[in-house]
Amino acid sequence: MVVPPSFAENLLWSGGLWVALAAVWASICMWVDRDARQVFGNALPWNLLFAAVGVLFFVASWQAGLGPLPLFALLIPAMILGYVALRDTKARPTDKILSATFARRMGRRLAVKLGMEREFDKIVAAPASTGGLTRSGPAPRIVLLKKDGTTVDGKGAGLDRETSQAVKTVQDMFLKAVELRATDIHVEPKSGEEYVVRCRIDGILQNVVSIPGEDGKAVLSAMKVLGDMDIAEKRRPQDGTFTVLMQERRFDVRAASAPTNFGEKMALRLLDADGGIVKGGLGSIGMKDAVVAQLREIIQQPHGMLIVCGPTGSGKTTTLYSALSEIDVLSKNIITIEDPIEYRLEGISQTAVNVAAELTFAKILRSTLRQDPDVILVGEIRDKETAEIAMQAAMTGHFVFTTLHANDAPTTITRLLDIGVEATLIQSAVSAVLAQRLVRVLCPKCKEPVKLSDDVKQKWGIPVGKDVTVYQEKGCAACHGTGFKGRTGLHELMLFDGGVRELLVGRPSIQAIRQAARKAGMKTLLEAGISKVLAGVTSVNEMQRVAK
């Protein structure tokens, strides 16, 4: 005889199931809220939809018991699948859920928890194009060097399994970054559950891979060891440097850690120490032939000053080194003062700023003038003292290259006046100012032609009736879904001719300086961008993003 369950047993069973369903539903709603914020930028519509369905289910179960459960058991997965399918149309290729990449990532995370990641990597290796850190086939050897030259390879005696795996992950991370042509790597904690690795590719940050929380902490510790940073100190920012060798290439890495609300993060700047990008000279960085010819004439002068201006990351130092590479290092004494040294070139004396040792730009520049230099590169003008010393050097038989943070070429003059430099000094010392920006180049494999809209034609001064074809980004495997591959420069060269110098007698406005420069033949950054669009090099959206 079967004894029917008591009321207490029924209540416990149904109540426990109700609580379990509520916990599952709350977890689903929390994930949808977090994911929708990242993908769509607005989670409110999705929060309302999922919350309404949840309330409907629990009201129905309160009124009719668990009878509606089969209906909701079909409805809820369908809702989740519909949401995932829709969010995948907006997400980056590396963030799609309905993809082999996501399945592989989840599989590897489970394998790591079970201690079977090596076996997993052998069976299911992620191809290079998916954004994973693992790869099939033999990979180029990555060598990690501390500042003192000590090799860290994760194979030394006494290293535990977790540390060895962390070093291997760091090597794979740098290998992937170099393949993607990244200039920066960011390792950031998210919600305390995982670390996200993002790479700055062509000036834009892109997600590459996610690392489980404990593995991410081990990776950060390994990189702090490389940079001679205190692994126990996680509450204060720290800086460090180390070197990465891959085949014939050498990268100097600047590491900077900082605390966040979810834990410690780290930003890594990759500097191509061999200077391969600058060895092609001024003709290899996207300048127009007319600008290249004018600059070559300027930098061969026995004295004067060339100022390159632009925001951080606009390629100012690269342009200066491209100019230096066109000067004969055998017949001239070239000295650079930098913070830090970004490219290492043969035949050039390079000195790094060291504030801790009281070696500032101004102090090093004073001593440099006693070294009989012909050409001096001052990494950046930050104050009145450095500016005045550099300009006095430019007036006494030296040619000086330097950079300044300013929006465009005419603004550079007012910026110098604002920091206290005399107008007569600027008038006598400066030969030219070059403003620049970097725009992404359209991927040649997937760019697609479009007709230029009438609104854009009107803004650019193109006859509305004229049929103009330009190109726009699309996205493919070759460009990792971005539509762009590589960058080129937009340049605005302002020569200091008689008209511009005459204005400096008083305190000219930016508009007056710009008008005088335009009268002398200066092409603006916007005009340089328009020419790149019409030539099919970049898109309208990208040009407007950079040169507004």
Secondary structure by P-SEA (a helix, b strand, c coil): ccccccaaaaaaaaaaaaaaaaaaaaaaaaaaaaaaaaacccaaaaaaaaaaaaaaaaaaaaaccccaaaaaaaaaaaaaaaaaaaaaaacccccccccaaaaaaaaaaaaaaaccaaaaaaccccccccccccccccccbbbbbcccccccccccccccaaaaaaaaaaaaaaaaaaaacccbbbbbbccccbbbbbbbcccbbbbcccccaaaaaaaaaaaaaaaccccccccbbbbbcbbbbcccbbbbbbbbbbbccccbbbbbbbbcccccccccccccccccaaaaaaaaaaaaccbbbbbbbbccccaaaaaaaaaaaacccccbbbbbbccccccccccbbbbbbbccccccaaaaaaaaaaccccbbbccccccaaaaaaaaaaaaccbbbbbccccccccaaaaaaaaacccaaaaaccccbbbbbbbbbbccccbbbbbcccaaaaaaacccccbbbbbbbbbbccccccccccbbbbbbbbbcccaaaaaaacccccaaaaaaaaaaaccccaaaaaaaaaaaccccaaaaaaccc
